Amino acid sequence: MKKFLVLAVAALMIFALAACAQPAQPAAPAADAPAAEAPAADTSGGDSVGAKKLAYLAPSFNTPFWGYCEDGINDVAASLGWTSTSFDSNNEAATQLKNAQNAIAAGADAIIISPTDSASCPAVLEECKNSGIPVVICDIGSDSGEYLTLIATPNKAGAYKVGQYFTEYVAAEGLTGVVGEITIPLARINGQNRQNGFQQALDEAGITKTTVLESTDFSVDEAYNQTKNIVSANPDLMAIWSHHSQATLGIVKALEEQGLTGKIVIACFDADPEVVDYIRDGIVLVCGAQQPIQMGREAVIALEAFWNGENVPDEVPVEVLLLTAATIESQIDDIIRNVCPVNPR
């Protein structure tokens, strides 16, 4: 009996040792335990290429248009978890180049530039090329140089569209006379295209263009004085064609002061909140509105595509919106999202 007990105890000890030698197994989940959920997919795109530092070189933030471009850049950059620093070039080519050098020294991964003029842009492009930094041009364009893409308004086609609307109105109203013009600098490719597009419509309608004055500081006061000069030099003035929103505000101010509101037609390019109000009130006949907020967005979208190894086209066009009193209320949402703020009514 004792022998049997000894053998039994020994068998139990061997069994226990064998059990301890087996690897531990995970406990089975309780029957009512919920299944683990897979992590949600990240659809923001922010982690796809890592955080990036962008630099935006603007011609001058005295012109609201470039602030709207900046808004679009910041909008998409923030959604991706990137940062963007803006530099004001004060419409000076030398300052623009220095800004580019400062941005590179500060560790910018890419530069978005709206050049002070097309002739000065190649120097910035060369500086970036030597540093291995991609560049997106947001409006205006460059005479030469290497860059990733150009975010561009079809300026000639847009100005032609404005001109067509204007000449059809002139014909319908039986108006006669000459047309004055206040331009952005014609050293800019987009300025040349705006002039040529509107001129094409005038030529087709047999309308003569007279005094042409070029903006230098893009201020309302500058355009106010230019308008007074155009009116004084042309007793048969029928209309003024404006290339940018600040010029349009100066034109409205000068014509109102001289009692000429509604007697001289205003056709313009670029919108801001005041221009939108002038169209609503019939003070400005027609505006070819670029979409600067969307242009800024497209600049960052192009860089994200580039860093993701996707194909980026040489040019990304952003259409011109034709704003008139008859259509503008139906366009308000698009204007707010892509062009500029709108004064509530």
C-alpha positions as CSV (number, residue, x, y, z in Angstrom):
1,M,0.0,0.0,0.0
2,K,2.8,2.4,0.9
3,K,4.5,1.5,-2.4
4,F,1.3,2.4,-4.3
5,L,1.1,5.7,-2.5
6,V,4.7,6.6,-3.3
7,L,4.1,5.7,-7.0
8,A,1.0,7.8,-7.1
9,V,2.7,10.8,-5.6
10,A,5.5,10.5,-8.0
11,A,3.2,10.4,-11.0
12,L,1.4,13.5,-9.8
13,M,4.7,15.4,-9.5
14,I,5.8,14.4,-13.0
15,F,2.4,15.6,-14.4
16,A,2.7,18.9,-12.6
17,L,6.2,19.5,-13.9
18,A,5.1,18.8,-17.5
19,A,2.2,21.2,-17.2
20,C,4.6,24.0,-16.0
21,A,6.8,23.4,-19.0
22,Q,4.0,24.3,-21.5
23,P,3.9,27.9,-22.8
24,A,1.1,30.0,-21.3
25,Q,-2.0,30.4,-23.5
26,P,-4.1,33.6,-23.7
27,A,-7.3,33.5,-21.8
28,A,-10.4,33.2,-24.0
29,P,-12.5,36.3,-24.1
30,A,-15.7,36.4,-22.3
31,A,-18.7,35.4,-24.4
32,D,-20.1,39.0,-24.2
33,A,-16.8,40.9,-24.7
34,P,-17.0,43.3,-27.8
35,A,-14.6,42.6,-30.7
36,A,-11.7,45.0,-30.9
37,E,-12.2,47.8,-33.6
38,A,-9.6,48.4,-36.3
39,P,-8.1,51.9,-36.1
40,A,-9.9,54.5,-38.2
41,A,-8.2,55.3,-41.5
42,D,-6.5,58.7,-41.6
43,T,-8.1,60.6,-44.5
44,S,-6.5,64.0,-43.8
45,G,-3.4,63.3,-45.8
46,G,-1.3,65.1,-43.2
47,D,0.9,62.1,-42.3
48,S,1.5,61.0,-45.9
49,V,4.6,63.1,-46.4
50,G,5.3,64.3,-42.9
51,A,5.1,67.9,-41.6
52,K,6.4,70.5,-44.0
53,K,7.4,74.1,-43.7
54,L,6.2,76.4,-46.5
55,A,7.2,80.0,-47.3
56,Y,4.9,82.3,-49.2
57,L,6.5,85.3,-51.0
58,A,3.8,87.9,-51.8
59,P,4.4,91.0,-53.8
60,S,2.7,93.3,-51.3
61,F,0.0,92.7,-48.7
62,N,-1.1,96.3,-49.2
63,T,-3.1,94.7,-52.1
64,P,-5.9,92.6,-50.5
65,F,-5.7,90.0,-53.3
66,W,-2.5,88.5,-52.0
67,G,-3.9,88.2,-48.5
68,Y,-6.7,86.1,-50.0
69,C,-4.1,83.9,-51.7
70,E,-2.4,83.6,-48.3
71,D,-5.7,82.5,-46.7
72,G,-6.0,79.6,-49.2
73,I,-2.4,78.6,-48.6
74,N,-2.9,78.6,-44.8
75,D,-6.2,76.7,-45.1
76,V,-4.8,73.6,-46.8
77,A,-1.4,73.8,-45.0
78,A,-3.2,73.7,-41.6
79,S,-5.4,70.8,-42.7
80,L,-2.2,68.8,-43.5
81,G,-0.4,69.7,-40.3
82,W,2.1,71.9,-42.1
83,T,3.2,75.4,-41.3
84,S,3.4,78.4,-43.7
85,T,5.3,81.7,-43.2
86,S,4.5,84.7,-45.3
87,F,7.0,87.3,-46.6
88,D,6.0,90.8,-47.9
89,S,8.2,91.9,-50.8
90,N,6.8,95.5,-50.8
91,N,6.7,95.3,-54.6
92,E,10.5,95.3,-54.7
93,A,12.4,92.7,-56.6
94,A,15.5,93.0,-54.3
95,T,13.3,92.4,-51.2
96,Q,11.7,89.5,-52.9
97,L,15.0,87.8,-53.5
98,K,16.2,88.5,-49.9
99,N,12.9,87.0,-48.6
100,A,13.6,83.9,-50.6
101,Q,17.1,83.6,-49.2
102,N,15.8,84.1,-45.7
103,A,13.1,81.5,-46.2
104,I,15.7,79.0,-47.4
105,A,18.0,79.8,-44.5
106,A,15.1,79.2,-42.1
107,G,14.6,75.7,-43.4
108,A,11.6,76.1,-45.8
109,D,10.8,72.8,-47.6
110,A,9.1,74.7,-50.4
111,I,8.4,78.2,-51.6
112,I,5.2,79.5,-53.1
113,I,5.8,82.8,-54.9
114,S,3.6,85.5,-56.4
115,P,6.3,87.5,-58.1
116,T,6.7,91.2,-57.9
117,D,7.1,91.0,-61.7
118,S,7.8,88.3,-64.3
119,A,11.3,89.5,-65.0
120,S,12.5,89.3,-61.4
121,C,11.1,85.9,-60.7
122,P,13.9,83.9,-62.4
123,A,16.5,85.0,-59.8
124,V,14.3,83.5,-57.0
125,L,13.8,80.3,-59.1
126,E,17.6,80.0,-59.5
127,E,18.2,80.5,-55.8
128,C,15.7,77.7,-55.0
129,K,17.1,75.4,-57.6
130,N,20.5,75.7,-56.2
131,S,19.1,74.8,-52.8
132,G,17.0,71.9,-54.1
133,I,13.7,73.5,-53.0
134,P,10.6,73.1,-55.1
135,V,8.7,76.3,-56.1
136,V,5.1,76.8,-57.0
137,I,4.3,80.1,-58.8
138,C,0.9,81.4,-57.7
139,D,-0.3,83.9,-60.3
140,I,1.6,86.5,-62.4
141,G,4.1,84.0,-64.0
142,S,7.9,84.1,-64.8
143,D,9.8,85.0,-67.9
144,S,12.0,81.9,-67.4
145,G,13.3,79.4,-64.9
146,E,12.4,76.0,-63.5
147,Y,9.5,75.5,-61.1
148,L,7.0,72.8,-60.2
149,T,3.9,74.3,-61.5
150,L,2.1,77.6,-62.2
151,I,-1.3,78.3,-60.6
152,A,-2.7,80.6,-63.1
153,T,-5.8,82.6,-63.9
154,P,-6.6,82.5,-67.7
155,N,-6.1,86.3,-67.7
156,K,-6.4,86.8,-71.4
157,A,-9.5,84.7,-71.7
158,G,-11.0,86.2,-68.6
159,A,-10.4,89.8,-69.7
160,Y,-11.8,89.0,-73.1
161,K,-14.9,87.7,-71.4
162,V,-15.3,90.9,-69.5
163,G,-14.7,92.9,-72.7
164,Q,-17.4,91.0,-74.5
165,Y,-19.9,91.7,-71.8
166,F,-18.9,95.3,-71.8
167,T,-19.1,95.7,-75.6
168,E,-22.5,94.0,-75.8
169,Y,-23.8,96.4,-73.1
170,V,-22.4,99.4,-75.1
171,A,-24.1,98.2,-78.2
172,A,-27.4,97.5,-76.5
173,E,-27.4,101.0,-74.8
174,G,-26.2,102.8,-77.9
175,L,-23.2,104.3,-76.1
176,T,-20.4,106.1,-77.9
177,G,-16.9,107.3,-76.9
178,V,-13.5,106.1,-75.9
179,V,-12.2,103.8,-73.2
180,G,-9.5,104.6,-70.7
181,E,-7.5,102.0,-68.8
182,I,-5.6,101.6,-65.5
183,T,-3.3,98.6,-65.6
184,I,-1.2,96.5,-63.3
185,P,2.5,96.7,-64.2
186,L,2.8,95.5,-67.8
187,A,6.2,93.9,-66.9
188,R,3.9,91.2,-65.5
189,I,2.8,88.5,-67.9
190,N,-0.7,88.6,-66.4
191,G,-0.9,92.3,-67.0
192,Q,-0.1,91.9,-70.6
193,N,-2.7,89.2,-70.9
194,R,-5.4,91.3,-69.3
195,Q,-4.7,94.2,-71.5
196,N,-4.6,92.0,-74.7
197,G,-7.8,90.1,-73.8
198,F,-9.9,93.3,-73.2
199,Q,-8.3,94.9,-76.3
200,Q,-9.4,92.0,-78.4
201,A,-13.0,92.6,-77.5
202,L,-12.7,96.3,-78.1
203,D,-11.2,95.7,-81.5
204,E,-14.0,93.3,-82.5
205,A,-16.5,96.0,-81.5
206,G,-14.7,98.8,-83.2
207,I,-14.3,100.7,-79.9
208,T,-11.2,103.0,-79.4
209,K,-9.0,102.8,-76.3
210,T,-7.4,106.0,-75.2
211,T,-5.3,106.9,-72.2
212,V,-3.5,104.0,-70.5
213,L,-2.0,104.5,-67.0
214,E,0.0,101.9,-65.1
215,S,-0.3,101.3,-61.4
216,T,2.9,101.4,-59.3
217,D,1.8,101.4,-55.7
218,F,-1.7,99.8,-56.2
219,S,-3.3,102.3,-53.9
220,V,-6.8,103.8,-54.1
221,D,-5.3,107.3,-54.0
222,E,-3.1,106.5,-57.0
223,A,-6.1,105.3,-59.1
224,Y,-8.2,108.2,-57.9
225,N,-5.6,110.7,-59.3
226,Q,-5.2,108.6,-62.5
227,T,-8.9,108.6,-63.0
228,K,-9.1,112.4,-62.8
229,N,-6.3,112.6,-65.4
230,I,-8.1,110.2,-67.7
231,V,-11.4,112.2,-67.4
232,S,-9.6,115.5,-68.0
233,A,-7.8,114.3,-71.1
234,N,-10.8,112.7,-72.7
235,P,-14.0,114.7,-72.9
236,D,-15.6,111.8,-74.9
237,L,-14.7,109.2,-72.3
238,M,-17.3,106.4,-72.2
239,A,-15.7,103.9,-69.8
240,I,-12.7,102.9,-67.8
241,W,-11.2,99.4,-67.7
242,S,-9.5,98.6,-64.4
243,H,-7.0,95.7,-63.9
244,H,-7.3,95.4,-60.1
245,S,-9.7,96.0,-57.2
246,Q,-7.8,99.0,-55.6
247,A,-7.9,100.8,-58.9
248,T,-11.6,100.1,-59.2
249,L,-12.2,101.7,-55.8
250,G,-10.2,104.8,-56.8
251,I,-12.1,105.1,-60.0
252,V,-15.4,104.9,-58.2
253,K,-14.3,107.6,-55.7
254,A,-13.1,110.0,-58.4
255,L,-16.2,109.6,-60.6
256,E,-18.5,110.1,-57.7
257,E,-16.6,113.3,-56.7
258,Q,-17.0,114.7,-60.2
259,G,-20.7,113.8,-60.5
260,L,-20.0,111.1,-63.1
261,T,-21.3,108.0,-61.4
262,G,-23.5,106.1,-63.9
263,K,-22.3,108.3,-66.7
264,I,-19.0,106.6,-67.3
265,V,-19.1,102.8,-67.3
266,I,-16.7,100.8,-65.1
267,A,-15.5,97.3,-66.1
268,C,-12.9,95.7,-63.9
269,F,-10.8,92.7,-63.0
270,D,-10.5,91.3,-59.4
271,A,-13.1,91.5,-56.7
272,D,-13.1,92.5,-53.1
273,P,-16.0,93.2,-50.7
274,E,-16.4,96.8,-51.9
275,V,-16.3,95.8,-55.5
276,V,-19.0,93.2,-54.9
277,D,-21.2,95.9,-53.3
278,Y,-20.6,98.2,-56.3
279,I,-21.8,95.5,-58.7
280,R,-24.8,94.9,-56.6
281,D,-25.6,98.6,-56.7
282,G,-25.0,98.9,-60.4
283,I,-22.0,101.3,-59.9
284,V,-19.6,98.8,-61.6
285,L,-21.0,97.1,-64.7
286,V,-19.0,93.9,-64.7
287,C,-16.0,92.3,-62.9
288,G,-13.8,89.4,-64.0
289,A,-13.1,87.9,-60.5
290,Q,-10.1,85.7,-60.0
291,Q,-10.4,83.1,-57.3
292,P,-7.3,83.9,-55.1
293,I,-8.3,81.8,-52.1
294,Q,-8.7,78.7,-54.4
295,M,-5.4,79.6,-56.1
296,G,-3.7,79.5,-52.7
297,R,-5.2,76.1,-52.0
298,E,-4.2,74.7,-55.3
299,A,-0.5,75.8,-54.7
300,V,-0.4,73.6,-51.5
301,I,-2.3,70.8,-53.1
302,A,0.3,70.7,-55.9
303,L,3.1,70.4,-53.4
304,E,1.4,67.6,-51.5
305,A,1.0,65.7,-54.8
306,F,4.7,66.3,-55.6
307,W,5.9,64.9,-52.3
308,N,3.5,61.9,-52.7
309,G,5.2,61.1,-56.0
310,E,2.1,62.0,-58.1
311,N,2.2,63.8,-61.4
312,V,1.9,67.5,-61.2
313,P,0.8,69.4,-64.4
314,D,3.0,72.3,-65.6
315,E,0.0,74.7,-65.1
316,V,-3.1,74.6,-63.0
317,P,-5.8,76.9,-64.4
318,V,-8.3,78.5,-62.0
319,E,-11.2,80.1,-63.9
320,V,-12.5,83.6,-63.8
321,L,-15.9,84.3,-62.5
322,L,-18.0,86.8,-64.4
323,L,-19.8,89.0,-61.9
324,T,-22.7,91.2,-62.9
325,A,-25.7,92.7,-61.1
326,A,-27.9,90.0,-62.8
327,T,-25.9,87.1,-61.5
328,I,-24.0,88.1,-58.4
329,E,-26.5,87.0,-55.8
330,S,-26.5,83.4,-57.1
331,Q,-22.6,83.5,-56.9
332,I,-22.3,84.7,-53.3
333,D,-21.4,81.3,-51.9
334,D,-18.6,80.8,-54.5
335,I,-17.3,84.3,-53.9
336,I,-17.1,83.8,-50.1
337,R,-15.4,80.4,-50.5
338,N,-12.9,81.2,-53.3
339,V,-12.7,85.0,-53.9
340,C,-13.1,87.2,-50.9
341,P,-15.4,88.0,-47.9
342,V,-18.7,89.6,-48.7
343,N,-20.4,92.4,-46.8
344,P,-23.7,91.1,-45.4
345,R,-27.0,92.5,-46.7
